[in-house]
Every structure is written in structure tokens, then in C-alpha cells.
Amino acid sequence: MKFNELDLNDNVLEAIYHMGFENATPIQEQAIPHILKNTDLLACAQTGTGKTAAFILPILHKLTGKEDTSINTLILVPTRELAVQIEQEIQGLSYFVSVGSVAIYGGGDGQKWEDQKSSLVQGTDIVVATPGKLLSHMMQGYVDFSQLEHLVLDEADKMLDMGFAEDIERIISYTPKKRQTLLFSATMPNKIKNLANKILLNPVEIALSISKPAAGVSQNIYLTVDNNKNNLLKHILDQRPDYTSIIIFTSQKSKVHEIVYFLRKAGYKATEGVSSNLEQEQREEVLRGFRSKRTRILVATDVMSRGIDIKEINMVINYDAPRDAEDYVHRIGRTARANTKGEAYTLINEKDLPKLARIERLIEAEVPRLAYPESMGTAPDWTISSKPAGSGQSGKRKKKPFFKRNKPSQA
């Protein structure tokens, strides 16, 4: 479906076309008509499906011609990176619509706080915020949500995973009961359904491609021992000298510096690392360099997996398996966005085999295993099996995976 079939006004359509978009994604096609009708929405859609524009576009449509500076829309998100990303997207899509916005998040200096306070005191149309920092401002008594018409919870599952449930409910208690509430989540566990039952009124439910990687991602796995990870990393990178945008994810902040040091020493000069150890301005500068292609390789932690919205990322490498299977989908979802192609490689050691089992159960597919390059010998040969039920076990009892080493590593 084309955007001009979605009853959006000319100013919004002009901004869409100015940014080079013409056709709506499935989540946009399904969500926009309901949001325009002021219906509450419970939407399950993963990163990379265009869900940000799915709620921003109809809200901008409704804000066209608004003259006062009251806070009309509050968008709650789990991370500062996502807050910045969404606020930047609002700025781009509101180019032909007179709408103001501000991102509220932690990690800045005293001047950042004062700038955020000024925007909240004076009023702005759209506030994008992380729950903790927004509450800090609200407790000072100058945040007025009395005119709020739209409340959006984006990446709601991640916010609950990060422990923001009480903060979210406290924030919502300060908003008008008569409002439109939109809840977007990549997964739909019971805790999300419980939250939806509390804050949504007769919502329309939309579920798209729950926890499945984009079709354009070529997924591969190397079974390896820790001592061979850097060699495999170099091998993968050397096979793709033409790639200009690569992300390497690790689950440990301490590993970011080690990987960056190894890569720079190996000759990959345009390499930077980003994690929560950096100050916010430093993180934003690193991302600006990656977005502008000054930085070719970005090493990042999982906190960035849902907060990097950069087009044309060629390849994602998982230096280790993420703690949660869902994060695997979000990591590799950085590539192959908007119907493009991309590659994803994951380095799995023996202790990560249970995580691999959970990933493959989640995506309902086995990820292909690759052989080592000849110069590195033979890769470990581990298999994941189902443990037979023991004597006296109920036939209804779920089988637990166990891991068997077929032969020792010769690497």
C-alpha cells in the first residue's frame, strides 16, 4: 500500500516523500488507520519493521495546525539511544509540520538537565523519554501532562525487562484517563498482556512476525573455543573488504575495549567501541561517526541492539551469544532492514550452547554451522540433542536439551 492511500494530510505526505519513502510497511499499513481513529493499540512487531513511523506519522497528522505548546504526546522508551533515534526521526518527518519535540534521558551534564527542564516547563508537542529520567523531572513539579492526548510505549518488553514497570505505572498515573494509548512490543509475554490490560481500553491487536529474523539476513554460526574467536573475527572481516558498515556485538562491556584493541592492532583502523561506560556525548559522537561511514566497524553491547537505527549495515557479528534469545533477533535485525540483504555470524563456545538452543527454538530454525578455514584446523563438533526421559518420568514432562561433544576440538 502507498502512503497516499492512508488518509494522511499533504504536509505529512510531503515529508514522507522528501525522505524517499513511498510504500508503507505492513505494520504501518495496519496501525496507521486505527491510530487516526483514536483507537488504543497493542502491536507486536520487531525492530526494523518501520514501527516508529507507524505511530509518529498519524500523530503528526493529528498535530498539524496545533497552536499551543502543551505536551500532547509522550513516548516512553527503554534506552537513551532509542530516545535520541526516535526524536531525530520526528524531526525528519515533521519537516513540513510545525511540531516541537524533545528527548529526555540521563547521562548528560548539568546543562543537559537544564535544557530538558526548559523544554518541559515551556511545553513542547512531543516528549520522548526514558522512564527514570522523566520521573526525576516530574518529581520537581514542573511537568504538565494535563493536555496529553497520546501515550506511546515503545519496546515495552525491554522496558519491563529493565525493571521499569513501577516507573511506567507511576508516570501513567499522572496522565489523563481520557487519552489514546499505543503499546508496541517485540514479544508478547504475560507481563506485557497484564500491562496492556491495565492501561489500554478496548485495544486493536496487531501481531506481525513475532521474534523472527528478517528474511534478508543470511545467518551462520561458527562453533569455536574462546582462543579462536579473534582469528575467526579477522577471517570473517577479511572475506568482506567491500563492506562499509559492520557491527560486532558482545554481551560484556569489558570485552568492547579488548575487541577494539585487537582489531586496530590487526590493521582495522576505522574501528570504534560503544557501551554504557561512555558518557552520553561520547556515545553520540561514536554513532555519528558510524552513521557517516567514518567508522567502518562498531563494537557494541546489547544496550545498543535496540537503539541503532542506521540504514545499510552490511553485516552483524555476534562475538558471543546474547543472554536472551530475543536479543539475538534484535542484534541481527540491525542488518537487512527495509527489504535489503545482510549477513550475520555468531561465534558459539561450549558454554553458549544452551543459549544457541534457545535461539533456535525461538526462531524455529537451525542456524547453519560453518567449517573452520583450513588454516585454523578443525572446528569443535558439538551437537544439541534431546535427553531421553528417565524411568518413572511422566510422558508429559518436557524434554530438556543436553549437549554432547562428538569429538574434541582440534583447533
N, C-alpha and C positions, 0 to 999 in steps of 0.2 A: 504494500500500500504506500502511496506517495503522501508526503506531509500535507499537501494541499487538499487532501480528502478528509482531514481530521478536524475541520472546523476551527482551526487556529486563525487568529487575525493576521492581517497583512504585515504588521510590524514584526511579529514573531516569525512568520514565514520568511521575511526578508533576511532576518538574522540567520535562520537555518540555511538558506541558500548561499548567503555570504560566506558561511563556514564550509560550504561544499557538500552539504547533505541534501538528498532528495527523497530517498526511500526510508520509511520508518522500520525499525527492527520489530520483531514480534512483541516484545514487552511494551514498546511504545505504542504499537498499534492497538494492543488490548487495554493498556492502562489509561491512555490519554482521554478517551471518550468518557470513562467513568469519573475521572478527576474533574473534567469540565462540568460534569453533572453534580459535583459536590458530594459524591458518594465516598464513604470510607473504603479503604482498600487494604487487603492483605495479599502481598505479592511475594512469591518465591522465585527469585531469578538470580543467577550467579553473576559475578563480576565479568565485565566485558560484553554484556548483552545490551547496553545502552539504557540501563535503568535510571541513571542520573537525569538524562534528558527526558525520560518518561514522566518524571514528576516536575522537573523545572519548567518545561515548555508550557503545560497547561496552567501552572501557577503564574508564569509571566503573562500569559494571555489574560488571566483574570486581573492582574495588577496594572494592565495598560490603562492609562488615564488616572491612576490613583494620585491624589494631590497632597495628602497629608504625609507626615513622616512617622506615623505609628508603626510598630512592629507588626507586620501582617503574617509572616511565615517564620517558623522555627524549624530548622533541620538539625537533628541530633545525629552525631556520627561517632565511631569509636576512637579514631586517631586524628592527631593534628594534621597528618599528611592528607587524609581524606577530606578534612575540613578545608584545607587550602585548595585541594583539587576541585572540590565542588564549587567553592566561591569563585575560582578562576573560570569555571565553566559557566557560572551565572553571568559573570562579566562579559564573556564572549557572546552568549545567547541573548543578553539584554542590550546589545549594541544599539538597536533601534527602538528600544523601550526604555523609558526613563524610570529605572528601578535602581535603588541603592542596596548594597549588601555588605556584610562584614563577617569575617571568620573569627571565632572566639576559641582560643586554645592556649595551653600552657607552654612553658619552655622559653618564653621571651624575657626581656629585661623589664625594668620599671616603666620605661617609655611605652613598651608594647601594651602593658596593662592600662596605662593612661589613655592610649589611643582607643583600646577596646571600650573602656569606660565612657569615653566621649561619644562614641558611636551609639552605645546603648542609651545614654542619657538623652542625646538629641533625637534618637529614634532613626531607624532605617528599615526598609521594607522587608528584607530577608536577613535572618541571623542563622549562620551555620556554626555549630558549636560542639565541642566535646562536653559531656555532662559535668565532669568535675570542675572544669574552669568556669563554665556558665554558672554553676551553683555558687562559686566563690563570688562572682559579681552579684548574683541575686541576693545573697545574704547582706550585701551593703545597702540594699533598699532602693536602688535606682533603676531596676529593670521592670518595665511595664508591659505585661502581656495581656492587658485588658482588651485590646483590639485584635488579638491574634485570631486568624481565621484558618490557618493551615499549620498542622503539626506533622512533620515527616520524621520517621525513624529509619535511617539507612544503615545497612549492615547490622540489623538488630541482634542477630545471633552472636556476632562478635562482641557487641556491647555487653550482652549478658555474660558471655564467656569471660570478659574482662572485669566482671564484678560491678557493673553499673546499674543493676536492677533497682536498688533503692534510690539512687540518684535520679534515675529516669522517672520513677513514680513520684518523687518529691517535686521535680520540675513540672510534671504534668499537673500536679495539684494546684499550681499557680496559673494555669491556663484556663480559658473559658470552657465550660462544658459544651457549649454550642460551637463546634469547630469541625473542620474536616481533618481526619487523621489517616495518614498513609504509612503503612508499615512494610518495609522491604527487608527481606532476609534471604540469604543464600541457602539456608536449610530451614526445615520446619519441625524442630524437636518439640516436645511437650511444653517446655518452658516458654517458647515463642507463642504457642497456641494459648497458653494461660495468660500471657501478657496481652495478646490480641483480644481475648475475652474481656479483659479489664478495661481496655482503652478504646476499642473500636465499636461502632454502632452499626449493626446490620451490614457488615462489610461485604464487598465483592471479593472473591478469592481468585487469584491467578497463580498458576504454577507452571513454570517453564524450565525444562532441562535441569531438574534438581541434581546438583552435585555431579555433573558430567563435564569432562573437559571439552573444549571447543573441537569441532570435527577437524579443523585445520591444523591441529597440533600433532606432530609426529613424536610419539613417546618412546623412550628407550631407557634401559637400565643396565648399569654395569654392577655386577656383584664383585665386591672388592674388599681388601683389607685396608685399614687406615693408612698404612705406609705407602700404598699405591695411589691414593686419591689425587695427590698433586700431579703425579705422572699422567694419570688419566685426564685430569683437567687440562693439562698442557696439550695432550693428544687431541682432545675434542676441539680446543681452540685453534690448533694448527690446521685442522681439517676445514676450517671455515674462515679463511683470511679475509674474505669479502664481506663478512658480517660487520655491520657498523654499530649495532646496539645489542648488548648481551648482558643479562642479569645472572649473577651467581647468588643463590640463597643458601644461608646456613642458619641453623637453629640456635647457635651460640654467639652472643655478642663478642666474646673473646676471640672467636675464630675469624671475625671480619678483618682485623688488622693482620693476622697471620697470613690469610689468603692474599690480601692486597700486597703484603711484603713479598711473598713468593712470586706472584705474577709480575710485579715490577722488576724483581731481580731476574726473572726469566725473559725480560725484554718487552713485556706488555706495559708500555709507559702510560697509556691513556686509561689508567685503572684507578678507581676511587672506591672508598667504602663508606657505608652509611648505616648507623644504628642509633638507638636511643642514647648512647653515650655522648653523641654530639649535641651541641647547642642547636636550637631551632634554626637560627640563621645559617649555621654551618651546613645543616641538613638541606636547607632550601638551596644553598649555593651549589652543593653537590648535585642535587636533582636538576638544577638549571643547566649545569654542565653536561649532564647525561641527556637531557631533553634536546639540547642544541648540538649534540653529537661531538662536543669537545672531549667528552669522556666516552670511550668505547665500551668499557667493561665496568659494571657497577656491582659491588659485593654488598649484600644487604641481609638483614634479619627478617623474620616473619612479620615484624611490625609494619614492614613496607609492602607486604604482599597484597594488601587491600588498599594501599594508598598511592600507588604509582599508576598514573593514567597517561602513558606515553605511547603514542602510536608507532608502529613499525619496529617493535622489538623483535629481533630475528630469532633469538634463542634464550632459553632459560636452562640453567644448570643447577640442580639441587646437590650441593656439596654433601648434604646428608638429608635423611628423610625428615619431614616435619613431624612435630609431636602429634598433631591431629591430622587425620586423613583429609578433612575438609581443606586444610591449609595447602595440601598438595594441589588440589583443584585451583585454589586461588593463586598459588605460585605460578603454575604453568599457564594460568589464564592471562598472564601479562603478555604472552605472545599469541599470535594468530587471532588478533582482535579484528572485529568488523570484517569477517569473512576472508581474512588473509591467511597465509600459511606461516608455520613456525615450527621450531624444534624444541624438545625438552628432554634432557638427560638427567638421570638420578643415580647417584653413587650410593650403593647399599652395602654396609658391612654386616657382619653376622648378627650383631645385637639389634640392628634395624629391621631384621626380617619380620618380626611381628607387626611393625608399622607398615611394611610393604603388604602384608596380608590384609590389613585393614583398608589400605588404599585400594587394593584390587577388589575387595568386597564392595566398597563404596561406589567405584566407577563401573562395577560389573564387567570387568575385562582384565585379562592378564597382560601386563606390560612386557613387550619383547625384551629378552635378555641378549646382550651383545657379547661377543667373544673379545678377549683382550687383543690389542695389536700384537703382532708377532714378537716385537722387541721386548715385550713385557712378560712373556711366558704364558702360563695358563691361568685363567680366572678360577676362583673358587666355584665349586659346583654344589650349591645348596638348593634343596627343594622344600616346598611347603606342602605338607600332607595333612590329612585328617586323622586324628588319633582314634583308633578303634575303641568302641565302648567296652569298658571292662565288665567283669562278671558282676551281676546284680544291678547294673545301671539300667535306668529306665530308658526305653526306646525313644521317649520324648525329649530326653536330655540333649542339649546342643553339643555337637562335637567341637572340641577345642583344637585349634591348629597347633601342630608342633613342627619343629624344624630339624631336618636331618642333613648331616653333612655326608654327601655321597662319596666324596674323596677329598683329601686335604688340598689346600691351596699350594700351588707350585710357583706362585708369583714371587 
